Amino acid sequence: GPTNNGKSMIIEKFRRLHPPVSHADQEQMPVLTMQMPSEPSVSRFYVALQAALGAPLRPRQHVSVLEQATLSLLRAVGVRVLVIDELHNVLAGRGDIRREFLNVLRFLGNELRIPLVGVGTREAYLAIRSDDQLENRFEPFVLPRWEPTDEARTLLASFAAAFPLRRRSMIDTEDMARYLLTRSEGTIGELTRLLTDAAVAAIETGEEAINQRSLLVAPYVGPTERRRMFERELP
């Protein structure tokens, strides 16, 4: 799905729903979430995995040692689902490094016999699709941009109820939903930013509700316009 549309929030909620459980002197961790390193090297990936497990890190270990130690830790704490966020970072590596990392994903799936979940932008899916065996193991699930549907209007109603304004914000109408989602370009992160700026403007102007006036006064600028403004500043 597109950036800033709540993917990381979804996996964090999933992790909280399946928290670690302590048994005597051993902790079980059914769901492990980690972030793909910005540089997709195999050693950094295993180090990031160990860090997510809370294991003490030992510098300058050979990849084979890191690999076996990580596998032992994952089995010891009973990881049943491994979630890798920002998977599109794999494309930051050179072709040979990228292939090596994709081999690691296949290896982990074979060794651990657990589901691997990759979370990222469209580029993450393109990276997985470049490997036929991995593509068969990852079923794509798209998190689309928001459209002015009943579901979006329900979301807007929850925003309106959450803001501490003295008057009700009528932002869950069909016309307002279309306007807000067009201006925020359909991602929940941008929508949150727009409505927060509008709520602040509503307080400062005395409107005490998010309406057309407070939305016009709000200093929010959408992502496309922000890029244009930045590009105009470039020499």
N, C-alpha and C positions, 0 to 999 in steps of 0.2 A: 504494500500500500504506500501512498505518498507520505513524505515526511511530515511530522507534526500532526498526525491524525490519530494518535492514541495507541499505537502498537505496543510501546513499552509499558504503558499503563495497564493494558490488557494482560500482558504476561506477569506483571507484578501482582495483579489481583489474583491470577491463577496460582502464583507462588504462595501468596498469603492463605489461599484456600487449602493448600496442602503443605502446612508448615513442618519443620523438623520435629521429630519426636524423640525424647530421651528414654532409653531403656537401660536401667542400671548404670553401667559405666560406658555405654555406647550410644551415640546419637544416630538416628536414622533420618535421612534426608531424601524424601521421595521425589521432590522436584528440585532440580538445580538449574538456576538461570545464570548466564554469564554474558559478557559483551565481547564480540569479536574484536581482537586487537586492531588498531589502525594499520599496523603493518602485519600482513597475514603470514608470518613465518610459523613453522610448526613448533619451534621451541617456545615462542611467545604465547602461542595458543595453549600449550600444556601448562605454562606458568600461570596464565589467566585462569585456567580451569582449577588449578590448585589453590589460587587465591580465592576463587569463589567458594571453594570448600573450606576455607579458613585454615589451610595447612601452612605450617612454617616453610618459607621458601629458602632453598639452598641455591646460591648463585653458581653459574658456570657448570651446570650439569650437562652431560651429553644427552642428546635427544632420546636415545634408546633408554637411558636411565629415567629421564623425565616421563617417558611414555609408560613404562612399567609401573613406576611409582603412582602415576595418575590413575591408571587402570585399577591398581590395588585399592586406592582410596575410594574411587567411585563404587567399587564392589563392596567395600567395607561399610560404607554409609548407606548402602541400599538405594542408590539413585535409580529411579524408574523412568524418569523423563528428563532429558537434557535439552534445555532451551538456549539457543544461541542468538542473541540480539545483535543488530547491526551486521547481519551476515553479508551485506553488500560490500563491506570493507575488504572482502576477499579479492575484489577486482582491483584493489590498489597494488597488488603484487604483480611481478613479472609473470609471463606465461608459464615458465617452468615451476615457479613457486606456487602459482595458483593451482596447477595440476597436482603438485605435491600435497597441498592442503586439502583438496577435494578427495585425494586418496586417504588422507587421515580421517575425514568424515565417514567414508565407506568402511574403513578399518574399525572405527569406534562402533558403528552400527553392528558390524559382524561380531565383534568381541563381546560387547555388552548386551546385545539382544534387547535393546530398549528403544523406544521412539526418540528420534532426534527431531527437534522443531527449530526451523530456521526462520528468523523474523527480520524483515528489512524492506527496502524499496524494490521497485521493479528489477533493478540491477541484481538483486540477490537471486531472484528466480532465473535470470539469464545466466548467472554463474552456475547454478545447479543444472540448468538445462544443457550446459556444455558437456556434461558427463552423463552418458546414457543410463548407466547403472544407478547413479544417484537420482536422476529424474524419475525413475520408476519407484523410488522409495519416498520421495517427497510429493505429497498431493498438494497442489497450490490452493490457497484460500485467499481471496482478494478482500481487502478492507477498503472499500471505495470511498470516494469523497461524498460528503453529505449532499443530499438533494432535498428540495422543499416538499417532503412527504409528511404523513402523519407522525412518523417516528421522529423526524427532525422537529416538528412542532412540539412534541412531548418533551424533547430535549430542551427546547427554548423555554418551555413553561417551567422546567426544573431550574434553569438559570434564573428566571424571573423570581422564583420563590426563594432562591438562595441569597440574593442581594439584599442588604439591610436598608432598603429605601422605603420612604413613608407612603408612597403611592404605588399602586400596582403597575408593573410594566407590561403593556400589551404587545409583547413581542412574539407571541405564538400564533398570530394570524397567518394566513397563507401569503398575503402580500409582504408582510414583514419578514417571514421566513425566507422568501425568495430574495428579498433585498439583502438581508444579513448574510446569507450563504453566498450570494454573488460577490459581495464586498470582501468577505473573508476567504473566498475561493474554495470553500467547501471542506476545510479541515477543522477539526475540533479545537486544535491549538490556537489557530488564528481567530476562530469564533470566540474563544474564551478571552483572548486579548482584546478584541473589538468590544465585547460587552463589558469588560472590566473598565476600559477607557471611557465607555459611554456612561457607566454607573458613576465613575468619579466626576465626569462632566455634569451629570444630573444633580449631584450633591453641590458642586461648586456654583451652578447656575440657579439653584433653588427649585429646579423642576421636580426633584425627588422621584423621578421615574425615567426609565429608558424609553425615549420617544424620538420622533424625527428631529426635534431640536437638539437634544443631548447627543444624538448620533452625529449630527452635522458639526457640533462643537468639539466632539471627541477628536483627539490628535492622531487617531489610528490611521496607519497607511498600510495597505495590503501588500503582500509579498511581491507581486509583479511591479507595482509602483515603486516599492523600496529598491528593487533591483535597478529600475530605470533611473531613480534619483542617484544611486551610487555610481552608475555608469556615466552619468552626466558630469560627475565630479572627477572622473578619471582624466588624466592629462592625455 
